[in-house]
């Protein structure tokens, strides 16, 4: 039985108390990063031969949400960094040995946005580019970077087939120190990274749309490794966002317990406060339930050896973005009823509220384009490239 849930429960107070420190520092403190490693959350999707658990994805998402409801930045990094072992498990075995052979707690960063360009060079590629939003990157020793393969002149023949993930060690990229100056999710340390003409051998170049095939080639029989990339990585963003909504709800309840108005009346007895609390708490719970139900449904389909159809994948993504949007609306209703005291910087509520709205700017929380893909497919029309599913 996994020790991760119990270790996270033991860490609740520490995580909550350390959130302001992470925000002030602009990244996770070393102590928080060490605590996350101790809980094991970032090894839950890692192969067993490298100290991982190969856990059910729903269990991992629940762990991410439990952390994020106490410390939003720690939850966000747990999701983004914690999903990378899932992809690495499907990569070339020699690369897995390089990453985890000496230390199974080695963290891998990203981002996946195809901002880089990779020209041919011998059997491999020369990669250059600059990427934003590398969450948790200060604590990582390797990185997945998105980019496009080009010809020798740097031209991309077909963007729809040129996207690759490139795997680099820390020595091959630069973290831009002052590139994360934001109003939300400050503690995630999602800085820019820069690469200039780094040679990437072929075993460290991954076609993301072929990951399920690679899993079969590597002998990965756990249904975990049949889950689609978009479901897992976008799910990490959704889980981090839903965690922030739960944290905001908990902070609102905590604040309301001791809040009184100018006439000395207890807010906890106000019918208006109770009405908005009832509505918001139900919507946040429904969002979490919908999200986890879909993950279980997709995993069960994979475990049965059945096809994860385009329709199912688009429906799951539709539900992910909708569950986050519903939760954000619920938190906004709470914030509008929390009074001016909720604006104070020493209030947990305002941090969760700001972090949640920052999370909504992530491309994987963009609802409209996802709804477009779902609707087009529903009516038998082609889904444009660039819609994640």
VMD Tcl script that draws the C-alpha trace (Angstrom):
set ca {
  {0.00 0.00 0.00}
  {1.32 3.44 -0.91}
  {2.70 5.60 1.89}
  {2.19 8.77 -0.16}
  {-1.30 9.76 1.11}
  {-0.28 9.37 4.76}
  {2.96 11.30 4.24}
  {1.01 14.10 2.58}
  {-1.42 14.18 5.51}
  {1.54 14.43 7.88}
  {2.82 17.39 5.81}
  {-0.39 19.44 5.70}
  {0.58 22.00 8.31}
  {4.12 22.35 6.99}
  {2.88 22.88 3.43}
  {0.32 25.49 4.47}
  {2.79 27.39 6.63}
  {5.44 27.41 3.89}
  {3.22 28.85 1.15}
  {4.08 32.51 1.89}
  {7.80 31.66 1.87}
  {7.52 30.09 -1.57}
  {5.66 33.13 -2.85}
  {8.26 35.56 -1.48}
  {11.12 33.51 -2.90}
  {9.49 33.14 -6.32}
  {9.98 29.36 -6.31}
  {9.54 26.42 -3.98}
  {11.86 26.63 -1.02}
  {14.46 23.86 -0.83}
  {12.66 22.54 2.24}
  {9.35 22.24 0.37}
  {11.01 20.51 -2.59}
  {12.68 18.07 -0.20}
  {9.36 17.42 1.53}
  {7.65 16.67 -1.77}
  {10.39 14.18 -2.61}
  {9.93 12.60 0.81}
  {6.19 12.15 0.28}
  {6.90 10.25 -2.96}
  {4.27 12.13 -4.99}
  {6.72 12.85 -7.83}
  {7.56 9.13 -8.14}
  {4.00 7.83 -8.23}
  {3.95 7.51 -12.05}
  {7.60 6.39 -12.27}
  {8.51 2.81 -13.27}
  {9.01 0.38 -10.43}
  {12.52 -0.51 -11.53}
  {13.51 3.08 -10.78}
  {11.87 3.36 -7.39}
  {8.44 4.37 -8.65}
  {4.97 3.08 -7.88}
  {3.29 2.94 -11.31}
  {0.23 4.13 -9.41}
  {-3.29 4.43 -10.72}
  {-3.45 7.92 -12.28}
  {-6.52 8.86 -10.23}
  {-4.58 8.17 -7.04}
  {-1.77 10.43 -8.24}
  {-4.17 13.22 -9.19}
  {-5.78 12.98 -5.75}
  {-2.35 13.33 -4.14}
  {-1.60 16.41 -6.24}
  {-4.91 17.98 -5.23}
  {-4.33 17.24 -1.55}
  {-0.97 19.03 -1.67}
  {-2.27 21.95 -3.72}
  {-5.16 22.62 -1.36}
  {-2.57 23.41 1.33}
  {0.14 25.05 -0.78}
  {-0.93 25.99 -4.29}
  {2.58 26.31 -5.71}
  {3.64 22.95 -4.27}
  {0.56 21.30 -5.76}
  {1.19 22.87 -9.14}
  {4.82 21.71 -9.22}
  {3.83 18.25 -7.96}
  {1.53 17.94 -10.95}
  {3.77 19.38 -13.65}
  {7.01 17.76 -12.46}
  {5.20 14.62 -11.31}
  {3.76 13.85 -14.73}
  {7.16 13.84 -16.44}
  {8.19 10.40 -15.10}
  {5.11 9.05 -16.87}
  {6.52 10.20 -20.21}
  {10.11 9.28 -19.37}
  {8.92 5.71 -18.66}
  {8.05 5.46 -22.35}
  {11.36 6.85 -23.61}
  {14.53 5.03 -24.58}
  {15.79 2.81 -21.71}
  {19.28 4.27 -22.00}
  {17.86 7.74 -21.30}
  {15.92 6.45 -18.30}
  {19.20 5.07 -16.90}
  {20.90 8.43 -17.42}
  {18.12 10.28 -15.59}
  {17.33 7.90 -12.74}
  {20.24 5.46 -12.61}
  {22.06 7.34 -9.83}
  {19.11 9.07 -8.17}
  {15.48 7.95 -8.61}
  {14.39 11.26 -7.07}
  {15.80 13.25 -9.98}
  {13.19 15.75 -11.17}
  {12.50 16.60 -14.80}
  {11.16 19.98 -15.93}
  {9.42 21.11 -19.12}
  {7.71 23.14 -21.03}
  {6.27 21.36 -24.02}
  {5.29 24.40 -26.11}
  {7.06 23.87 -29.47}
  {9.15 27.04 -29.26}
  {12.45 25.42 -30.25}
  {13.85 24.60 -33.66}
  {16.06 21.59 -34.29}
  {18.24 21.32 -37.40}
  {19.80 18.05 -38.59}
  {23.26 17.34 -37.18}
  {24.74 13.90 -37.80}
  {22.31 11.32 -36.49}
  {20.66 13.81 -34.16}
  {19.62 17.47 -34.05}
  {20.93 20.87 -32.95}
  {18.28 22.53 -30.79}
  {17.94 26.24 -30.08}
  {15.19 28.37 -28.58}
  {13.74 30.12 -25.56}
  {10.85 28.75 -23.56}
  {8.68 30.33 -20.86}
  {6.87 28.75 -17.90}
  {9.26 26.02 -16.76}
  {7.56 25.22 -13.43}
  {9.78 23.97 -10.62}
  {12.79 24.24 -12.89}
  {15.30 25.30 -10.21}
  {14.93 21.91 -8.55}
  {15.24 19.85 -11.77}
  {18.30 18.24 -13.37}
  {16.74 17.29 -16.72}
  {14.11 18.85 -18.96}
  {11.61 18.03 -21.72}
  {11.47 20.86 -24.27}
  {8.98 21.16 -27.10}
  {10.15 22.10 -30.55}
  {9.92 21.41 -34.26}
  {12.32 19.56 -36.49}
  {13.48 21.55 -39.50}
  {15.59 21.09 -42.61}
  {19.21 22.25 -42.76}
  {18.05 25.79 -43.54}
  {15.77 25.96 -40.50}
  {12.49 25.58 -42.41}
  {9.57 23.59 -40.96}
  {7.99 21.54 -43.73}
  {4.74 20.61 -41.97}
  {4.04 21.97 -38.46}
  {1.40 19.31 -37.86}
  {4.01 16.53 -38.05}
  {7.17 18.36 -36.96}
  {6.57 18.59 -33.19}
  {8.99 16.70 -30.97}
  {9.97 16.58 -27.31}
  {13.69 16.98 -26.72}
  {15.34 15.67 -23.54}
  {18.26 17.67 -22.17}
  {20.47 17.52 -19.05}
  {20.84 20.62 -16.89}
  {24.25 21.37 -18.41}
  {22.68 22.00 -21.83}
  {20.27 24.82 -20.93}
  {20.24 28.10 -19.03}
  {17.59 29.16 -16.51}
  {16.86 32.88 -16.84}
  {16.98 34.03 -13.23}
  {14.74 37.11 -13.30}
  {12.15 35.88 -15.78}
  {9.33 35.02 -13.31}
  {7.80 38.27 -12.02}
  {4.06 37.63 -11.83}
  {0.94 38.24 -9.72}
  {-0.12 34.61 -9.28}
  {1.50 31.18 -8.90}
  {4.67 33.04 -7.89}
  {5.90 30.15 -5.79}
  {6.05 27.79 -8.77}
  {9.24 29.43 -10.06}
  {8.09 28.95 -13.66}
  {11.10 30.65 -15.22}
  {12.31 30.91 -18.80}
  {14.95 28.55 -20.14}
  {17.30 29.11 -23.08}
  {19.10 26.63 -25.32}
  {21.64 27.46 -28.00}
  {22.81 24.79 -30.42}
  {22.60 21.87 -28.00}
  {23.21 18.54 -29.70}
  {20.35 16.10 -29.07}
  {21.07 12.45 -29.96}
  {18.22 10.48 -31.54}
  {17.41 8.53 -28.37}
  {16.57 11.83 -26.65}
  {14.09 12.94 -29.33}
  {10.48 11.87 -28.76}
  {7.43 12.04 -31.06}
  {4.68 12.72 -28.46}
  {1.86 11.33 -30.58}
  {3.60 7.93 -30.57}
  {4.03 7.56 -26.82}
  {1.53 4.66 -26.48}
  {3.48 2.79 -29.19}
  {6.72 3.40 -27.35}
  {5.17 2.05 -24.15}
  {4.43 -1.23 -25.92}
  {7.95 -1.33 -27.38}
  {9.43 -0.82 -23.90}
  {7.31 -3.64 -22.50}
  {5.17 -1.34 -20.36}
  {2.01 -3.37 -19.69}
  {0.50 -1.15 -16.98}
  {-2.58 0.64 -18.42}
  {-1.13 3.81 -16.92}
  {1.17 4.02 -19.92}
  {-1.68 3.76 -22.40}
  {-3.23 6.99 -21.16}
  {-3.06 9.79 -23.77}
  {-0.50 12.55 -23.29}
  {-3.16 15.28 -23.45}
  {-5.22 13.57 -20.77}
  {-2.26 13.26 -18.42}
  {-0.44 16.56 -18.85}
  {-3.61 18.63 -19.24}
  {-4.97 16.66 -16.31}
  {-2.00 17.77 -14.20}
  {-2.91 21.39 -14.96}
  {-6.58 20.71 -14.16}
  {-5.69 18.96 -10.90}
  {-3.42 21.82 -9.85}
  {-6.23 24.27 -10.61}
  {-8.92 22.29 -8.78}
  {-6.58 22.07 -5.79}
  {-6.40 25.86 -5.72}
  {-10.19 26.06 -5.76}
  {-10.41 23.67 -2.80}
  {-7.75 25.67 -0.97}
  {-9.73 28.86 -1.58}
  {-12.90 27.23 -0.27}
  {-11.13 26.00 2.86}
  {-9.64 29.46 3.44}
  {-13.07 31.09 3.03}
  {-14.56 28.74 5.63}
  {-11.67 29.37 8.02}
  {-12.04 33.14 7.62}
  {-15.83 33.10 7.92}
  {-15.70 31.21 11.23}
  {-14.24 34.28 12.96}
  {-15.54 37.09 10.75}
  {-18.05 39.64 12.09}
  {-19.57 42.63 10.33}
  {-19.53 46.27 11.48}
  {-22.54 45.61 13.73}
  {-20.87 42.62 15.38}
  {-23.04 40.03 13.60}
  {-21.34 36.69 12.84}
  {-20.84 36.07 9.12}
  {-21.33 32.35 9.76}
  {-24.98 33.10 10.57}
  {-25.62 35.24 7.51}
  {-28.10 33.63 5.08}
  {-26.29 35.28 2.16}
  {-22.91 33.86 3.24}
  {-24.42 30.42 3.81}
  {-26.18 30.42 0.46}
  {-23.06 31.26 -1.54}
  {-21.03 28.76 0.51}
  {-23.50 25.97 -0.16}
  {-23.55 26.63 -3.89}
  {-19.80 27.07 -4.28}
  {-18.82 24.05 -2.18}
  {-21.15 21.82 -4.21}
  {-19.78 23.09 -7.53}
  {-16.17 22.54 -6.46}
  {-16.99 19.03 -5.23}
  {-18.80 18.29 -8.51}
  {-15.79 19.49 -10.50}
  {-13.44 17.22 -8.60}
  {-15.80 14.26 -8.97}
  {-16.24 14.78 -12.71}
  {-12.49 15.06 -13.21}
  {-11.64 11.88 -11.29}
  {-14.55 9.91 -12.77}
  {-13.20 10.57 -16.26}
  {-9.68 9.50 -15.29}
  {-11.05 6.26 -13.86}
  {-13.20 5.68 -16.94}
  {-10.28 6.17 -19.31}
  {-7.96 3.99 -17.23}
  {-10.56 1.20 -17.07}
  {-10.97 1.38 -20.85}
  {-7.21 1.08 -21.32}
  {-7.04 -1.79 -18.81}
  {-9.71 -3.66 -20.79}
  {-7.60 -3.34 -23.94}
  {-10.21 -1.18 -25.64}
  {-9.59 1.80 -27.88}
  {-9.35 5.25 -26.32}
  {-11.37 6.85 -29.08}
  {-11.11 10.39 -30.35}
  {-14.63 11.02 -29.05}
  {-13.74 9.83 -25.56}
  {-10.52 11.82 -25.44}
  {-12.25 15.02 -26.57}
  {-15.06 14.47 -24.09}
  {-12.57 14.03 -21.25}
  {-10.76 17.23 -22.24}
  {-14.12 19.04 -22.51}
  {-14.93 17.95 -18.98}
  {-11.50 18.90 -17.64}
  {-11.70 22.50 -18.83}
  {-15.35 22.78 -17.81}
  {-14.69 21.42 -14.32}
  {-11.95 24.02 -13.82}
  {-14.13 26.85 -15.15}
  {-16.98 25.81 -12.86}
  {-14.63 25.77 -9.87}
  {-13.24 29.21 -10.72}
  {-16.74 30.66 -10.94}
  {-17.51 29.14 -7.55}
  {-14.41 30.69 -5.95}
  {-15.22 34.07 -7.50}
  {-18.66 33.96 -5.89}
  {-17.00 33.34 -2.53}
  {-14.52 36.16 -3.04}
  {-17.28 38.63 -3.85}
  {-18.89 37.83 -0.49}
  {-15.71 37.75 1.61}
  {-15.50 41.46 2.34}
  {-12.53 43.79 2.27}
  {-10.62 41.80 4.88}
  {-10.03 39.05 2.32}
  {-7.76 41.42 0.36}
  {-5.12 41.48 3.07}
  {-1.83 39.88 2.03}
  {-1.73 37.85 5.23}
  {-4.97 36.11 4.23}
  {-4.63 32.68 2.60}
  {-7.80 33.26 0.61}
  {-6.41 36.04 -1.58}
  {-3.34 33.96 -2.48}
  {-5.47 31.02 -3.59}
  {-7.73 33.39 -5.52}
  {-4.79 35.01 -7.34}
  {-3.11 31.67 -8.02}
  {-6.32 30.22 -9.40}
  {-6.80 33.08 -11.84}
  {-3.16 32.77 -12.89}
  {-3.80 29.07 -13.55}
  {-6.64 30.01 -15.88}
  {-4.09 31.61 -18.21}
  {-2.49 28.23 -18.88}
  {-3.27 27.05 -22.41}
  {-4.52 23.71 -21.12}
  {-7.27 25.52 -19.21}
  {-8.44 27.34 -22.35}
  {-12.03 26.15 -22.60}
  {-13.27 27.60 -25.88}
  {-10.76 25.89 -28.18}
  {-11.41 22.60 -26.42}
  {-15.16 23.00 -26.80}
  {-14.55 23.73 -30.49}
  {-12.71 20.43 -30.94}
  {-15.41 18.51 -29.10}
  {-18.20 20.09 -31.15}
  {-16.51 19.63 -34.50}
  {-15.90 15.96 -33.79}
  {-19.49 15.52 -32.57}
  {-20.75 16.73 -35.93}
  {-18.34 14.55 -37.91}
  {-16.03 17.40 -38.88}
  {-12.21 17.30 -38.71}
  {-10.54 18.50 -35.55}
  {-7.86 21.12 -36.33}
  {-4.25 20.54 -35.41}
  {-3.34 22.23 -32.15}
  {-6.41 21.13 -30.19}
  {-5.15 18.92 -27.37}
  {-6.83 15.58 -26.90}
}
mol new
graphics top color blue
foreach p $ca { graphics top sphere $p radius 0.5 }
foreach p [lrange $ca 0 end-1] q [lrange $ca 1 end] { graphics top cylinder $p $q radius 0.2 }
display resetview
